[in-house]
Structure formats: structure tokens, C-alpha cells
Amino acid sequence: MGQFGPEIARVARLRLRRIEGQLKGLQRMLAEERDCTELVQQIAAARAALDHVAIDLISAGLEQCLRQELQGKPNGERTFHKLQRTFLMLR
């Protein structure tokens, strides 16, 4: 998909670490046999957080693709279609 700038990668790593903590919390909740509603709420929050990371990365990739296209570099259109398919996986 291409390289992301260091700031995009840093923010994504931070978010993924938070999500990792959420998932560990979910495992504890299961072990403690917590209420189903609480578990589902936390699962929904983790899924939303993962979607947010994915959308940010796709957005950064699209920006890079458009810049390449504007600069006349090859592979811009192919990269765009790859990103488009990746985005559609989130449905």
C-alpha cells in the first residue's frame, strides 16, 4: 500500500496499543463472567477503534496515491484501485 509518514505510523501504533489493552480487558471480562451487554459494548468499541485506524491508513495511502498521480509517477492508478478494494473490506 505504500509508506506512511512517521506521524501517521506513530499515531496508528499508539491506537493499536490502546486497542490491545481493550482486548486484554475483554479477556479479563470473559474470565470474570461479566454481563453480556458489557462485553458487547466493549467489543463494539474495539471494532470501532480498529476501523478508525484502518480508515486513517487508507486515507494516508489515498493522499500519497493522489500526490503520485499529480506528479506523473507511474502506478498511481493501480495503487488507487488497491486502496479502494482495501477500503471495501471494511464493510
N, CA, C and O atoms as CSV, one atom per row, in Angstrom:
chain,resi,resn,atom,element,x,y,z
A,1,MET,N,N,0.821,-1.189,0.000
A,1,MET,CA,C,0.000,0.000,0.000
A,1,MET,C,C,0.861,1.246,0.000
A,1,MET,O,O,0.385,2.321,-0.365
A,2,GLY,N,N,2.085,1.130,0.391
A,2,GLY,CA,C,2.930,2.303,0.382
A,2,GLY,C,C,3.368,2.683,1.781
A,2,GLY,O,O,2.859,2.163,2.774
A,3,GLN,N,N,4.309,3.586,1.839
A,3,GLN,CA,C,4.829,4.049,3.113
A,3,GLN,C,C,3.926,5.142,3.673
A,3,GLN,O,O,3.349,5.943,2.938
A,4,PHE,N,N,3.827,5.145,4.974
A,4,PHE,CA,C,3.098,6.202,5.648
A,4,PHE,C,C,4.127,7.110,6.289
A,4,PHE,O,O,5.224,6.672,6.637
A,5,GLY,N,N,3.778,8.355,6.441
A,5,GLY,CA,C,4.683,9.263,7.124
A,5,GLY,C,C,4.895,8.815,8.562
A,5,GLY,O,O,4.083,8.068,9.108
A,6,PRO,N,N,5.968,9.263,9.170
A,6,PRO,CA,C,6.269,8.827,10.538
A,6,PRO,C,C,5.174,9.205,11.536
A,6,PRO,O,O,4.936,8.467,12.491
A,7,GLU,N,N,4.519,10.318,11.335
A,7,GLU,CA,C,3.464,10.731,12.271
A,7,GLU,C,C,2.243,9.827,12.161
A,7,GLU,O,O,1.649,9.458,13.174
A,8,ILE,N,N,1.870,9.471,10.943
A,8,ILE,CA,C,0.730,8.559,10.738
A,8,ILE,C,C,1.028,7.209,11.390
A,8,ILE,O,O,0.177,6.647,12.079
A,9,ALA,N,N,2.232,6.696,11.173
A,9,ALA,CA,C,2.618,5.404,11.745
A,9,ALA,C,C,2.652,5.481,13.273
A,9,ALA,O,O,2.224,4.543,13.945
A,10,ARG,N,N,3.151,6.580,13.825
A,10,ARG,CA,C,3.226,6.732,15.279
A,10,ARG,C,C,1.833,6.726,15.894
A,10,ARG,O,O,1.587,6.038,16.885
A,11,VAL,N,N,0.923,7.494,15.302
A,11,VAL,CA,C,-0.447,7.569,15.817
A,11,VAL,C,C,-1.129,6.207,15.701
A,11,VAL,O,O,-1.834,5.788,16.619
A,12,ALA,N,N,-0.927,5.518,14.586
A,12,ALA,CA,C,-1.533,4.196,14.394
A,12,ALA,C,C,-1.014,3.214,15.447
A,12,ALA,O,O,-1.788,2.443,16.014
A,13,ARG,N,N,0.293,3.242,15.707
A,13,ARG,CA,C,0.859,2.350,16.732
A,13,ARG,C,C,0.265,2.635,18.107
A,13,ARG,O,O,-0.053,1.705,18.848
A,14,LEU,N,N,0.113,3.907,18.451
A,14,LEU,CA,C,-0.484,4.262,19.741
A,14,LEU,C,C,-1.914,3.745,19.848
A,14,LEU,O,O,-2.308,3.178,20.867
A,15,ARG,N,N,-2.677,3.946,18.790
A,15,ARG,CA,C,-4.064,3.475,18.799
A,15,ARG,C,C,-4.133,1.953,18.909
A,15,ARG,O,O,-4.971,1.410,19.629
A,16,LEU,N,N,-3.247,1.277,18.193
A,16,LEU,CA,C,-3.241,-0.186,18.243
A,16,LEU,C,C,-2.856,-0.696,19.635
A,16,LEU,O,O,-3.357,-1.727,20.083
A,17,ARG,N,N,-1.976,0.020,20.305
A,17,ARG,CA,C,-1.630,-0.373,21.689
A,17,ARG,C,C,-2.839,-0.202,22.604
A,17,ARG,O,O,-3.082,-1.033,23.479
A,18,ARG,N,N,-3.602,0.883,22.400
A,18,ARG,CA,C,-4.811,1.078,23.200
A,18,ARG,C,C,-5.815,-0.040,22.927
A,18,ARG,O,O,-6.452,-0.557,23.844
A,19,ILE,N,N,-5.943,-0.399,21.664
A,19,ILE,CA,C,-6.868,-1.475,21.290
A,19,ILE,C,C,-6.405,-2.791,21.913
A,19,ILE,O,O,-7.221,-3.587,22.377
A,20,GLU,N,N,-5.109,-3.010,21.921
A,20,GLU,CA,C,-4.565,-4.208,22.553
A,20,GLU,C,C,-4.983,-4.251,24.027
A,20,GLU,O,O,-5.360,-5.307,24.534
A,21,GLY,N,N,-4.917,-3.124,24.700
A,21,GLY,CA,C,-5.359,-3.048,26.087
A,21,GLY,C,C,-6.844,-3.346,26.225
A,21,GLY,O,O,-7.269,-4.020,27.164
A,22,GLN,N,N,-7.641,-2.829,25.266
A,22,GLN,CA,C,-9.074,-3.122,25.282
A,22,GLN,C,C,-9.323,-4.622,25.149
A,22,GLN,O,O,-10.173,-5.179,25.844
A,23,LEU,N,N,-8.587,-5.268,24.261
A,23,LEU,CA,C,-8.773,-6.700,24.042
A,23,LEU,C,C,-8.361,-7.513,25.265
A,23,LEU,O,O,-9.007,-8.504,25.606
A,24,LYS,N,N,-7.297,-7.095,25.915
A,24,LYS,CA,C,-6.896,-7.782,27.148
A,24,LYS,C,C,-7.974,-7.601,28.216
A,24,LYS,O,O,-8.267,-8.523,28.977
A,25,GLY,N,N,-8.560,-6.404,28.262
A,25,GLY,CA,C,-9.654,-6.155,29.189
A,25,GLY,C,C,-10.852,-7.046,28.892
A,25,GLY,O,O,-11.513,-7.531,29.810
A,26,LEU,N,N,-11.130,-7.259,27.619
A,26,LEU,CA,C,-12.218,-8.159,27.228
A,26,LEU,C,C,-11.954,-9.586,27.697
A,26,LEU,O,O,-12.867,-10.272,28.157
A,27,GLN,N,N,-10.713,-10.027,27.579
A,27,GLN,CA,C,-10.375,-11.370,28.045
A,27,GLN,C,C,-10.607,-11.493,29.551
A,27,GLN,O,O,-11.112,-12.507,30.032
A,28,ARG,N,N,-10.229,-10.443,30.288
A,28,ARG,CA,C,-10.474,-10.460,31.741
A,28,ARG,C,C,-11.968,-10.489,32.037
A,28,ARG,O,O,-12.426,-11.209,32.924
A,29,MET,N,N,-12.724,-9.688,31.274
A,29,MET,CA,C,-14.170,-9.651,31.475
A,29,MET,C,C,-14.789,-11.030,31.246
A,29,MET,O,O,-15.684,-11.442,31.984
A,30,LEU,N,N,-14.314,-11.738,30.229
A,30,LEU,CA,C,-14.808,-13.089,29.968
A,30,LEU,C,C,-14.459,-14.032,31.120
A,30,LEU,O,O,-15.286,-14.829,31.562
A,31,ALA,N,N,-13.227,-13.926,31.591
A,31,ALA,CA,C,-12.789,-14.790,32.695
A,31,ALA,C,C,-13.610,-14.514,33.953
A,31,ALA,O,O,-13.867,-15.417,34.749
A,32,GLU,N,N,-14.016,-13.257,34.122
A,32,GLU,CA,C,-14.810,-12.870,35.292
A,32,GLU,C,C,-16.305,-13.119,35.087
A,32,GLU,O,O,-17.125,-12.860,35.968
A,33,GLU,N,N,-16.634,-13.632,33.893
A,33,GLU,CA,C,-18.036,-13.905,33.528
A,33,GLU,C,C,-18.913,-12.667,33.697
A,33,GLU,O,O,-19.986,-12.714,34.299
A,34,ARG,N,N,-18.423,-11.563,33.147
A,34,ARG,CA,C,-19.162,-10.304,33.220
A,34,ARG,C,C,-20.394,-10.361,32.320
A,34,ARG,O,O,-20.533,-11.251,31.481
A,35,ASP,N,N,-21.256,-9.417,32.511
A,35,ASP,CA,C,-22.524,-9.333,31.792
A,35,ASP,C,C,-22.302,-9.255,30.278
A,35,ASP,O,O,-21.384,-8.586,29.803
A,36,CYS,N,N,-23.143,-9.937,29.551
A,36,CYS,CA,C,-23.067,-9.987,28.085
A,36,CYS,C,C,-23.139,-8.578,27.479
A,36,CYS,O,O,-22.408,-8.271,26.538
A,37,THR,N,N,-24.001,-7.741,28.006
A,37,THR,CA,C,-24.161,-6.382,27.471
A,37,THR,C,C,-22.857,-5.595,27.593
A,37,THR,O,O,-22.464,-4.891,26.663
A,38,GLU,N,N,-22.195,-5.714,28.733
A,38,GLU,CA,C,-20.918,-5.033,28.927
A,38,GLU,C,C,-19.870,-5.524,27.925
A,38,GLU,O,O,-19.124,-4.734,27.347
A,39,LEU,N,N,-19.833,-6.833,27.735
A,39,LEU,CA,C,-18.879,-7.414,26.786
A,39,LEU,C,C,-19.128,-6.912,25.369
A,39,LEU,O,O,-18.197,-6.522,24.664
A,40,VAL,N,N,-20.381,-6.925,24.965
A,40,VAL,CA,C,-20.708,-6.500,23.600
A,40,VAL,C,C,-20.386,-5.024,23.409
A,40,VAL,O,O,-19.931,-4.629,22.336
A,41,GLN,N,N,-20.614,-4.208,24.426
A,41,GLN,CA,C,-20.271,-2.782,24.326
A,41,GLN,C,C,-18.766,-2.607,24.112
A,41,GLN,O,O,-18.337,-1.802,23.285
A,42,GLN,N,N,-17.987,-3.355,24.853
A,42,GLN,CA,C,-16.538,-3.249,24.721
A,42,GLN,C,C,-16.037,-3.807,23.383
A,42,GLN,O,O,-15.090,-3.280,22.799
A,43,ILE,N,N,-16.673,-4.864,22.911
A,43,ILE,CA,C,-16.319,-5.401,21.594
A,43,ILE,C,C,-16.627,-4.369,20.508
A,43,ILE,O,O,-15.825,-4.160,19.598
A,44,ALA,N,N,-17.782,-3.732,20.609
A,44,ALA,CA,C,-18.150,-2.695,19.635
A,44,ALA,C,C,-17.154,-1.543,19.666
A,44,ALA,O,O,-16.788,-1.011,18.619
A,45,ALA,N,N,-16.719,-1.159,20.849
A,45,ALA,CA,C,-15.742,-0.072,20.966
A,45,ALA,C,C,-14.410,-0.459,20.325
A,45,ALA,O,O,-13.796,0.352,19.632
A,46,ALA,N,N,-13.963,-1.696,20.555
A,46,ALA,CA,C,-12.705,-2.161,19.967
A,46,ALA,C,C,-12.810,-2.226,18.440
A,46,ALA,O,O,-11.879,-1.844,17.732
A,47,ARG,N,N,-13.929,-2.704,17.949
A,47,ARG,CA,C,-14.128,-2.766,16.490
A,47,ARG,C,C,-14.110,-1.369,15.886
A,47,ARG,O,O,-13.492,-1.146,14.844
A,48,ALA,N,N,-14.789,-0.428,16.541
A,48,ALA,CA,C,-14.819,0.952,16.039
A,48,ALA,C,C,-13.406,1.543,16.030
A,48,ALA,O,O,-13.030,2.251,15.096
A,49,ALA,N,N,-12.636,1.249,17.065
A,49,ALA,CA,C,-11.263,1.758,17.129
A,49,ALA,C,C,-10.408,1.166,16.016
A,49,ALA,O,O,-9.607,1.879,15.412
A,50,LEU,N,N,-10.564,-0.130,15.736
A,50,LEU,CA,C,-9.827,-0.752,14.632
A,50,LEU,C,C,-10.230,-0.150,13.288
A,50,LEU,O,O,-9.383,0.110,12.434
A,51,ASP,N,N,-11.518,0.063,13.112
A,51,ASP,CA,C,-11.994,0.695,11.874
A,51,ASP,C,C,-11.375,2.076,11.700
A,51,ASP,O,O,-11.008,2.465,10.591
A,52,HIS,N,N,-11.264,2.810,12.798
A,52,HIS,CA,C,-10.689,4.153,12.741
A,52,HIS,C,C,-9.232,4.107,12.281
A,52,HIS,O,O,-8.812,4.923,11.461
A,53,VAL,N,N,-8.467,3.160,12.808
A,53,VAL,CA,C,-7.070,3.005,12.390
A,53,VAL,C,C,-7.014,2.658,10.903
A,53,VAL,O,O,-6.224,3.236,10.156
A,54,ALA,N,N,-7.846,1.723,10.481
A,54,ALA,CA,C,-7.849,1.308,9.068
A,54,ALA,C,C,-8.193,2.476,8.152
A,54,ALA,O,O,-7.542,2.669,7.126
A,55,ILE,N,N,-9.198,3.247,8.508
A,55,ILE,CA,C,-9.601,4.380,7.673
A,55,ILE,C,C,-8.499,5.425,7.610
A,55,ILE,O,O,-8.251,6.001,6.551
A,56,ASP,N,N,-7.832,5.676,8.741
A,56,ASP,CA,C,-6.712,6.626,8.737
A,56,ASP,C,C,-5.595,6.166,7.807
A,56,ASP,O,O,-5.032,6.969,7.064
A,57,LEU,N,N,-5.273,4.863,7.848
A,57,LEU,CA,C,-4.204,4.348,6.992
A,57,LEU,C,C,-4.600,4.394,5.522
A,57,LEU,O,O,-3.781,4.736,4.669
A,58,ILE,N,N,-5.837,4.056,5.223
A,58,ILE,CA,C,-6.310,4.116,3.830
A,58,ILE,C,C,-6.304,5.564,3.349
A,58,ILE,O,O,-5.913,5.847,2.217
A,59,SER,N,N,-6.735,6.468,4.207
A,59,SER,CA,C,-6.745,7.886,3.845
A,59,SER,C,C,-5.340,8.379,3.520
A,59,SER,O,O,-5.136,9.096,2.540
A,60,ALA,N,N,-4.381,7.993,4.342
A,60,ALA,CA,C,-2.995,8.390,4.092
A,60,ALA,C,C,-2.492,7.784,2.783
A,60,ALA,O,O,-1.770,8.437,2.030
A,61,GLY,N,N,-2.872,6.539,2.517
A,61,GLY,CA,C,-2.474,5.900,1.263
A,61,GLY,C,C,-3.086,6.584,0.057
A,61,GLY,O,O,-2.427,6.754,-0.969
A,62,LEU,N,N,-4.352,6.979,0.178
A,62,LEU,CA,C,-5.004,7.695,-0.930
A,62,LEU,C,C,-4.332,9.036,-1.184
A,62,LEU,O,O,-4.139,9.439,-2.331
A,63,GLU,N,N,-3.981,9.715,-0.116
A,63,GLU,CA,C,-3.295,11.001,-0.273
A,63,GLU,C,C,-1.982,10.816,-1.018
A,63,GLU,O,O,-1.656,11.586,-1.922
A,64,GLN,N,N,-1.231,9.788,-0.633
A,64,GLN,CA,C,0.046,9.510,-1.299
A,64,GLN,C,C,-0.189,9.158,-2.775
A,64,GLN,O,O,0.545,9.608,-3.655
A,65,CYS,N,N,-1.218,8.353,-3.027
A,65,CYS,CA,C,-1.537,7.935,-4.388
A,65,CYS,C,C,-1.873,9.148,-5.257
A,65,CYS,O,O,-1.392,9.264,-6.384
A,66,LEU,N,N,-2.693,10.040,-4.729
A,66,LEU,CA,C,-3.069,11.233,-5.485
A,66,LEU,C,C,-1.868,12.135,-5.747
A,66,LEU,O,O,-1.749,12.718,-6.825
A,67,ARG,N,N,-0.993,12.248,-4.778
A,67,ARG,CA,C,0.219,13.057,-4.984
A,67,ARG,C,C,1.071,12.462,-6.099
A,67,ARG,O,O,1.595,13.192,-6.941
A,68,GLN,N,N,1.212,11.124,-6.105
A,68,GLN,CA,C,1.989,10.470,-7.164
A,68,GLN,C,C,1.352,10.727,-8.522
A,68,GLN,O,O,2.037,11.025,-9.499
A,69,GLU,N,N,0.029,10.605,-8.565
A,69,GLU,CA,C,-0.687,10.811,-9.826
A,69,GLU,C,C,-0.480,12.242,-10.324
A,69,GLU,O,O,-0.255,12.465,-11.514
A,70,LEU,N,N,-0.558,13.202,-9.416
A,70,LEU,CA,C,-0.380,14.604,-9.792
A,70,LEU,C,C,1.050,14.889,-10.245
A,70,LEU,O,O,1.278,15.780,-11.063
A,71,GLN,N,N,1.999,14.142,-9.720
A,71,GLN,CA,C,3.404,14.320,-10.103
A,71,GLN,C,C,3.768,13.486,-11.329
A,71,GLN,O,O,4.917,13.501,-11.769
A,72,GLY,N,N,2.792,12.756,-11.884
A,72,GLY,CA,C,3.026,11.962,-13.078
A,72,GLY,C,C,3.809,10.686,-12.836
A,72,GLY,O,O,4.374,10.124,-13.774
A,73,LYS,N,N,3.853,10.221,-11.605
A,73,LYS,CA,C,4.577,8.981,-11.318
A,73,LYS,C,C,3.730,7.781,-11.701
A,73,LYS,O,O,2.505,7.824,-11.587
A,74,PRO,N,N,4.376,6.702,-12.158
A,74,PRO,CA,C,3.632,5.500,-12.546
A,74,PRO,C,C,3.014,4.805,-11.325
A,74,PRO,O,O,3.393,5.062,-10.182
A,75,ASN,N,N,2.083,3.947,-11.595
A,75,ASN,CA,C,1.428,3.095,-10.596
A,75,ASN,C,C,0.395,3.816,-9.741
A,75,ASN,O,O,-0.195,3.196,-8.856
A,76,GLY,N,N,0.159,5.092,-9.971
A,76,GLY,CA,C,-0.816,5.820,-9.173
A,76,GLY,C,C,-2.204,5.228,-9.277
A,76,GLY,O,O,-2.881,5.044,-8.266
A,77,GLU,N,N,-2.633,4.930,-10.492
A,77,GLU,CA,C,-3.984,4.385,-10.689
A,77,GLU,C,C,-4.105,2.985,-10.099
A,77,GLU,O,O,-5.113,2.659,-9.472
A,78,ARG,N,N,-3.091,2.164,-10.294
A,78,ARG,CA,C,-3.114,0.807,-9.740
A,78,ARG,C,C,-3.168,0.853,-8.211
A,78,ARG,O,O,-3.913,0.096,-7.589
A,79,THR,N,N,-2.387,1.732,-7.621
A,79,THR,CA,C,-2.394,1.879,-6.163
A,79,THR,C,C,-3.751,2.353,-5.683
A,79,THR,O,O,-4.252,1.884,-4.661
A,80,PHE,N,N,-4.350,3.285,-6.419
A,80,PHE,CA,C,-5.671,3.789,-6.050
A,80,PHE,C,C,-6.693,2.651,-6.011
A,80,PHE,O,O,-7.468,2.553,-5.059
A,81,HIS,N,N,-6.703,1.802,-7.018
A,81,HIS,CA,C,-7.660,0.689,-7.065
A,81,HIS,C,C,-7.402,-0.321,-5.939
A,81,HIS,O,O,-8.341,-0.891,-5.384
A,82,LYS,N,N,-6.145,-0.535,-5.612
A,82,LYS,CA,C,-5.807,-1.423,-4.498
A,82,LYS,C,C,-6.347,-0.851,-3.190
A,82,LYS,O,O,-6.903,-1.585,-2.373
A,83,LEU,N,N,-6.185,0.444,-2.993
A,83,LEU,CA,C,-6.702,1.096,-1.784
A,83,LEU,C,C,-8.226,1.052,-1.747
A,83,LEU,O,O,-8.829,0.872,-0.690
A,84,GLN,N,N,-8.827,1.217,-2.895
A,84,GLN,CA,C,-10.288,1.163,-2.981
A,84,GLN,C,C,-10.794,-0.212,-2.547
A,84,GLN,O,O,-11.748,-0.307,-1.775
A,85,ARG,N,N,-10.161,-1.272,-3.039
A,85,ARG,CA,C,-10.554,-2.629,-2.637
A,85,ARG,C,C,-10.326,-2.842,-1.138
A,85,ARG,O,O,-11.138,-3.475,-0.464
A,86,THR,N,N,-9.232,-2.315,-0.633
A,86,THR,CA,C,-8.948,-2.434,0.788
A,86,THR,C,C,-10.022,-1.747,1.616
A,86,THR,O,O,-10.471,-2.285,2.628
A,87,PHE,N,N,-10.427,-0.576,1.195
A,87,PHE,CA,C,-11.470,0.159,1.901
A,87,PHE,C,C,-12.771,-0.634,1.916
A,87,PHE,O,O,-13.462,-0.669,2.934
A,88,LEU,N,N,-13.104,-1.259,0.818
A,88,LEU,CA,C,-14.342,-2.017,0.735
A,88,LEU,C,C,-14.342,-3.239,1.638
A,88,LEU,O,O,-15.410,-3.765,1.952
A,89,MET,N,N,-13.175,-3.704,2.061
A,89,MET,CA,C,-13.100,-4.820,3.015
A,89,MET,C,C,-13.679,-4.441,4.372
A,89,MET,O,O,-14.043,-5.319,5.154
A,90,LEU,N,N,-13.768,-3.157,4.661
A,90,LEU,CA,C,-14.253,-2.714,5.963
A,90,LEU,C,C,-15.766,-2.850,6.108
A,90,LEU,O,O,-16.297,-2.704,7.209
A,91,ARG,N,N,-16.448,-3.122,5.031
A,91,ARG,CA,C,-17.907,-3.235,5.121
A,91,ARG,C,C,-18.320,-4.401,5.960
A,91,ARG,O,O,-19.514,-4.640,6.139
